[in-house]
Amino acid sequence: MITPPNIPGVPEYNWIPPEWVGTKPDLSNDPLSQDLEPVFRKPTPLNGDGALAGRLAAVKTAFSQSDAINHVQCTRSLEPTPNADTSADLTKIPHPNSDFSHVDPGVYKTEAPPYDEQAKFLDAIHAVEALESLAARDETMQESIQEALLPLRKAEDQLVKAPKRLSRIFENNLCKVTVLYGELSAALENADAGEGKIAYTTARTKLVDLIKDLDDSEPRQVEAGELGYGRAFKWSYIRPIIHGGKIKGAKIMAKWNPHMSSSGIPIPHT
């Protein structure tokens, strides 16, 4: 039985790989090991931080015989400053200081008219925006309309963009875990035990750093793509799916306030 390590800043319910001390860790003895092999059918396409591209490519090369992570790519750029991405689909990885305050899903219906309650808010906001050019004829009216639009545009952001920011962060975390678990697996299968131990220890340290960051709701250090994303979470849970002594998948859950997202992802293996 492998005893979970007690690491400050890491919730005890999150899995930490055993340290490589002496002989190579045997994951078949891990408490999370299961008898049934996981099956992933048509996993959702994922696209993460471009800084992960080289490491992702190395994992794919290490498991070139496997197509388990063909759905994963890393080509997104980082949002340089908070709320800087103004594209309709928010194509960048959000800055950790961006605004994640959002309207809870399901509060307002989004079905087709006449039941689309969210659209009623957006139509009203856009109607006031349409008055800007008309209001420009008078300085007092222009000032009033512009003041009114500030909170209305924030409301639009909470309805539309903030949920997408949360989704982009979660997607990027799925990519990070795919790479990290892939690196752990590749290290364990490295024929050179010395190289394998170094690679395994490096990946293990990075995984611990990720879990610590996601659990830190009041980060002192913030860096787009890497640090400070715990402020967007209430809690997160990352665990491997271990079968036959190999990491063959992962389960990731994230609790926003108050809803949550979850996903199961495949991990390449021989």
N, C-alpha and C positions, 0 to 999 in steps of 0.2 A: 504494500500500500504506500503510495506517494503522499506525503503530508504537504498540503499547500503552504508555501512560504508566507511569513508575516512580513510584508513590506510596507513601510509607512507611505500613505497616500494611495494605496491600492486596496479597494474594497475586497474583503475576503471571499466574496462570491465570484470574483473574476478569476479565471484560470491563468496561472503563470507557469510556463514550462519549467520542468525540473532543471537544476543547474547541471552542467556537464562537468562532473568531478570524477576524475579517474576514467572509468569506462563510459561509453556512450549511453545516454539515457534510453531506457526501454519503455516506450509509451504504451506497450501492451499491458503494463501494470498500472497504468493511470486509472483512477476511479471513474473517469469519464469514458473509458473505453466501452464500446458497445458491440453486441453480437451481429447486428444487422448492418449491412453495408448501405450507406446513404445513396439515394438516387436523386439527381437533379435534372429535371426536364426543362429545356429551354429557359435557362437562367436569364434574368433581365439584363440587357446591355448596361455596362457601367463605364463611366468615363471620369477619371480622377485627375489630380494635380500632375502637370507635365513634369514636375521634378521627380516623380516616381517612374517615369518612362524607362530609364536605363535599368533600374532594378527589376521592373516588371519584365523587360525583355530578357534579362538574365534568368529569371525564374522560368519563363517560357522556353528558353534554350535548354535549361537543365532538365526540363520535362517535355522535350520536343515530341515524344511519342504520345503525349496526352493533349486532348483538345478541351480539357476541363475549364480553362480560363480564356478561351478564344473570344468570349464576350466582353472581356475587360480590356480597356485601353486607358492611356493617361495622356491626354492632350490639352486639358484645360489650363488656362492661365489663371493667375491669382488676381483678385480684386485689389488694386494698389492701395486704396484708402477706403474707409467705411462707406458703404452705400454708393460706391462709384459706378457699379455696373447698372446701366440704365436700359440694357437690352430687354426685349419683351420676355425672353425665356431665361434670363440670367445665366449666361453661358460660362461665367467665371466662378472660381471657388470663392465664396464670400470671405471678406476680411472678418476676423473674429470680433472686431468692434462694430460690425454692422448691426443694424436694428433688427432684432429677431422677435420683437413683440408682434403678436399675431392674433387673428380671430380664430377661435377654436373651430376645427372642422365639424360640420354637421349643424352648427348653430343656425346658419342661414341656408336655405335650400338653393341648389344650383341646377335644378332640372330645367328643361325647356320652358319658355313662357307658356302660360302666365304665372308659373310657380317659381321662377328664378328670382329669389329674394336678393341674392347678392348683386344681381344685375341692376336691381332698383337703386341700390346705393351707388353703384358705379355710374349709372345714367345720370343721377342727380349731381354727382361730382363733376362729370363731364359737361353737364349743362351750365354749371357755374363757370367752368373753365372757358366755355364758349362766349361768356360775357366779357372776357378780358379786353378784347379789342374794342367793344362798344364802350366799356367803362373808361377806356383810355382818353375819351373826349373830355373827361372832367377829372381833375387831379384828386379831388376828394373821393369821388366814386371809385376811381382806380385804386386808391390806397385801401378803401374798404374791401373791395373785391379781392385784392391781393392778400389782405390779412385773413379773409375768410377762407381762402384757398390753402393756407398753410396747414390747418388741422384737417381739412378735407383730403388733402393729398397724403397726409399721414394715415388717415383712415383707409385710403385706397391701398397704400403700401401694406398695411396690416391685413387687408383682405386678399391681396394678390401676390405681392412680392415676398413678404416675410415667410410664408409657408414654402415658397420655392427656395429661399435661402436655407431653411432647415433641411429641405430635401437634398440640396446640393452638398451640404455638410455630411449628411448621412451617407450619401452615395460615395463621397470621397473617403469616408471612414471604411466603407466596404472594400474600396480599392486598397487602402492601407493594410487592412487585415489580410486581404488576398496575398499581397506582396510579402508581408511579414511571415505569415504561416507558410507560404511557399519557400521563403528563405530558410526557415527552420527545417522544413522537410528536405530541401536540397542539401543542407548541412549534415543532416543525419544520414544521408545516403552517399555522402562524399567518401570515396575510397581512401583518401588521405585523412587519417584521423586528426592530425594536427591542424590542417586547413579547416576541416569540418568543425572542430571545437571552436576555433576563432570565429568562424562565420555564424555558428549557432549562438555563441555568447553575445555577439554583436546584435543579431536579430532579437534575441531575448531581451537585451537592454532596451532596444527601440520599442519593443512591445510594452514593456513596463512603463516607459516614458509616455507612450500613447495613452495607456489606461490611466496613469496619473493625471495627465492633462484633461482627459474627459471627465474626471471626477472633481476637478478643481473649479468650483463655481465662482471664485473670486481670484482670478489669476493675476499675479504681479507682473508677469512677462507675457507679452502678446506678440505673435509673429504669424503673419498670414501663411496659411498652409500647414503650420506646424504646431504652434502653441496658442493657448487662450480660448479654445473651443468649448471648454467645460462650462462656460457661462451660458451657453445655449441649451445645456442639458440639465435635467434634474438628476438623472442617473443613467448609466450605460452598463451593458452586460455583454461581454465577449467570451465565447467559449468554443473550443474546437469540437469537431465530430471525429472521434478517433475510432478506427476500425482496423483490426489486424496489425496493430502497432504503428499505424500511419495516420497522419492528419489528412482526412479525405474531404473535410468540409468545415464550415464554421457557422455558428448562430450568433447574430448580432441584434441586440435590442437597444433602443434609445428611448428614454422617457423625456418628452418635452414637458411643457406645462399647459394642460394636464394630460395630453394624449401621448401616444408613443408610436414608434415605427419599429418594424422587425424584419429580418431577412435571413434566409439561409443561403450560403454561397459555397460552391465547390472549390476545393483546393487540389492542385495537381499532385499526382503521386505515381509511382511506378507499380 
